[in-house]
């Protein structure tokens, strides 16, 4: 890519955020984390109580990126074929020959919203594993490639436990980021009330296409990260493992630590955040900012931590204090 092409691409990122801001008020951190996951080529899990615009955020992102978009509402009776697709028997009326043809499901889109993913049984949840990790779907022994880019955003409600199936750790690890959405501030909530109870707002215009996003994802991997910061990421991830960690919090409360995929995710996300802010080198701030959404679903705490109401976010805070650059 030429310097002019790179600058042209980077200039679209603030415009993209502005277009999404026409609909989504506040939530700057959440929006940054979602865009980081998109630029890094991973997937994101959004968690928040009802009414915090999780689904609206994904729909607005789809409108602003001009990507083929599908929404899958996860329910207890959803089957894997409802997501992946199925084979149908077709007959050639001229020859009478019959053959099976694969009919793609809603997973075959560039931007997929898996709404309330924890409301479907593990058999159906597991149907997403291959698609998320490998970028293709295997049906009847045949591989069917997913479009590129392929970005899966899943949502779940943390307070509703009736009729839900928590995601297993192996599937949580497939999500690059675990994004938690909190309540808006007083001013933001007032702006939401004004903007959603009057006349219709401005329409969101597409800013990025599929080719732009693929180019940005390739550009992310060219962002610089110093050897010292890469070593810091390595030591930070290794410090999450109770068997070898020297961090007291992890020794006392850790049950299982993060694997190498966590280090890969943190480095890629730090590079993506740097690019999102117009920089070609990732910094310590990028790593520290993205450590919670990268690690919170990859670190497991024991029953002692649960009894003391400690969370994995507390573990990340202690890790960042203990592990020095």
N, C-alpha and C positions, 0 to 999 in steps of 0.2 A: 504494500500500500504506500502511496505517496504521502508526503506530509500534508498536502492539501486535502486528500481523502480522509486522513485521520482526523484532522481538525474539523472537517465537515461532519463526521460521525459524532465526535465528542460534543459539538455544538447542539446536536439534537437531544442530548440527554437532559439538559435543563428545560428544554421545551416540552419533553415528555413528562417531566414532573409537574410542569405548569398545567398541562392538559389534564392530568389526573387530579390536580388540585382544584379544578373547576367543580368536581363532584365530591372528592374526599377532603374534608376539612381537618387540618392538623395531621396527627399520626405521622410525623416526619420520619421518626425512627423506623416505624413499621414499613413505610414506603421505601425507605433506603434499603432495608434488609430484603424486601421482596425483589427490588431491582438488582441488588447484589447477587441474589440467587439466580436470577435470569441471566445476568452477564457472565456469571461463573459457570453456567451450563448445568446447574443442579436443580433440585426441587425444594419446595418449602411447605412446611406444615404450619398453618395459622390456627392459633388457639385463642379463644376469647368468648365471653358470655354473649348471649343473643343480643342483637341490636347494635353491634359495634361496627357494622358495615364490612364484614369480612367478605361476603359474597359480592357486595357492590364494588369493593376494591378490585376483585379479580375481573369482574365484568368491565369495569372502567379501564383496567390495564389492557384487556383484550381490544377494546375500542381504540385505545391510544396507540396500540402496536400493529393494528391491522393484521392480526394473525387469525387463522381458522380456529374458532373457539367452540368447545363443547362443554356442557355442564352435565355431570352425573350426580343425581340425588341418591345417596347411599341409604338403603332401607334394609330391614332384616330379611326380606325375601329376594333381594337382588342376587343374581347368579353370575358366575364368572363370564359366561357367554354374553350377558347383557352389557358387559364392558368391552370384552375383547372382540366379539363378533362370532359368527357361526357359519357353517357351510349349508348352502341350499342346493337342492337338486334341480338342475336345469335340463330342459330337453330341446334339442335342435329340431324344429318342426320340419325342416327340409329332409334331414337324414334319419330322424327318429333317435339319434344318439343321445344318451343321457350322461351327464357328468356333474360332479360337485363343484360348486364355485364358492370361494370364501367371500362372505359378506362382512366387511369391516365394521367394527363397533365404534362407539363414541371415543374410545381411546386414541383413534387415529385422527388426531387434531394437533396443531402446534401448541395450543394453550388449552389445558384441560383442568376444569374445576371439579375436584372430588369433594362434594359437599357433605359434611357430617360423616366423614370416613369411618368413624368408630361406631356407627349404627348398623354396620353390616357384619356378618360372621367372618371369622378368620379365613375360611375357604375363599370368600370373595375378596377380602383384603389382599390375600396372597396373590391374586391374579395380577396385581399391579407390580409385583416384585421384578419380574423379568423386563417389563416395559421400562421401569424406572432405571434399572441398572444397565441393561444391554441396549436399549433403544430399539428393540424389536419384539414381536409377539410370535410365539410358536403355537401353531394350531394344526392338529393332525399330521405332525411331523414336518411341517413346512414353516420356514421363517418368513415373517411379513414385517418389513422395515417400517418404522414409524417416521413421520415427517421430521425434518430438521429445520428450525429448532423444535425440540419437544420439551415443554415446561409444564410440570404437574404441580398444581397448588391444591392442597387438601385443607379442609377446615374441620375443627372439632370444638365441642362445647365442654369446658372443664368442670362445670357444676352439675350437669345432667348425667347421672349414672344409670338410671333405669333403662333397660333395653339397649345397653351399649356394650361394645367389645373392645377393650383397650388394645391398642396396637402393640404387637410383640416387639422386643428390642431389636431383633434382626430387621424388621421393617422400618422402625424409627431411624435406624442407622442409614437407610437409603435416602432420607431427607437431608439435604445439605444444611438447611437451617430450620430450627424450631422457633417460630416467631410468636411471641406472646403479645396480644393486643389489650391494652388497658383502657380505662375510661378516659374520655376527653377532659380537658380543663374546662373551667366555667366559661371562659370566653369562646372556646372552640364549640362547646355544646350550644351556646347561645347562637353562634353563627350557623350551626346545623339546623336549629329550630327556624331561624329566619329563612334559610335557603331552601328548606324542604316543605314549608307550609304555605308558600306563596306561588307566584307564577313559575312556570318551568324555567330551569336554568339553561346555561349555554350548552350546546352540543359539543361532545369531545371529538376532536379531529385526530385522525391517525398521523403519527409522527414517524414511527419506525416500522419497517417491513421485515420479513423473514431474512432477506439477504443482509440488511443492516445489522440485525441481531447476530447472525452467524459471523459477520466480520468483527463485531465488538467482542464476541466470545473468543475469537482467535487473538484479538489484540490484548485481551486480559492476560493471556499466558506469556506475553512479551513484556509485561510490566516487571520492573526490577524489584528484587527483594534481597537485602544484604545477607551475607553468610551469618552474621551475628544474629539477625532476626530469625533466620531459618533455624538456627541452633536453639533460639529461645522457644520457638514453636515446638520443636522436637522435645525439649525438656519439659515444657508445659504439659504436653499430652502424656508423656511418660510419667509425670508426677500424679496423674489421675489414677494410677494403678496401685491399689493398696499393698500388693505384695512387695513392690520395690520403691514406693513413694517415701520421701522424707518429710512430707507435709503432714503435720499432726492431725489436721482435720480429716484428711483422707485416711490416715491410719486408724483413727477412732471411728469414723462414720462411713467410710467407703466400703462398698461390697464388690463393685466391678468397675474397671476403668475403661477409657476410650481406646480404640484400636488405631492403627495407622491411618485409616480413612479420615479420622478427625484432624490429623495434621495436614493431610491433603486439602481437606475442606477449608481449614482456617487460612492456609496460604492462598488458595484460590480466591476466597472471599475477601481477604485483605487486599489482594491485587485488584479485584473488581471494585472495591470501595474506593481505592485510590483513583482508578480510572473514572469512576462516577463523579469524583470531585476534581477531575481535570489534572491529575498527577500521573506521572509515569514511573513512580517508585512508591512502594508500600512502606508505611511507617509503623512505629510501635503503637501509635494511637489506633491505626486501622486494626491491628491484631487485638488490642485490648477491647475495642468496641465490639468486635464480632465474636470474641471468645464465648460470651453467654449463649447466643443462639446456636453456635456450633457445638458446644459441649453439653448443654443442659439435658439433651436427650441421649447422650452417650455415656453419661456417668450414672451409676446406680448406687444408692445409699442403703445402709442397713436399717434394721428395725430400731436401733438406738436413735438414729437421726429422725426417723418418723415419729418416735415418741417425744422428741424434743422440738418437733415442728420445724426441722431444718430441711431445706430444699437443695436441689442441685445448683441453683443460682447462688446460694450461700457458699457452696463448695467452690464455684468458679471464682467468687470474690476472694476466698482464702488462698486459692491457687495463684491468683494474680499478685497477691501480696507476698507470697512466699517465694515464688520463682522469679529470680532477678535476671535482667538482661546481661 
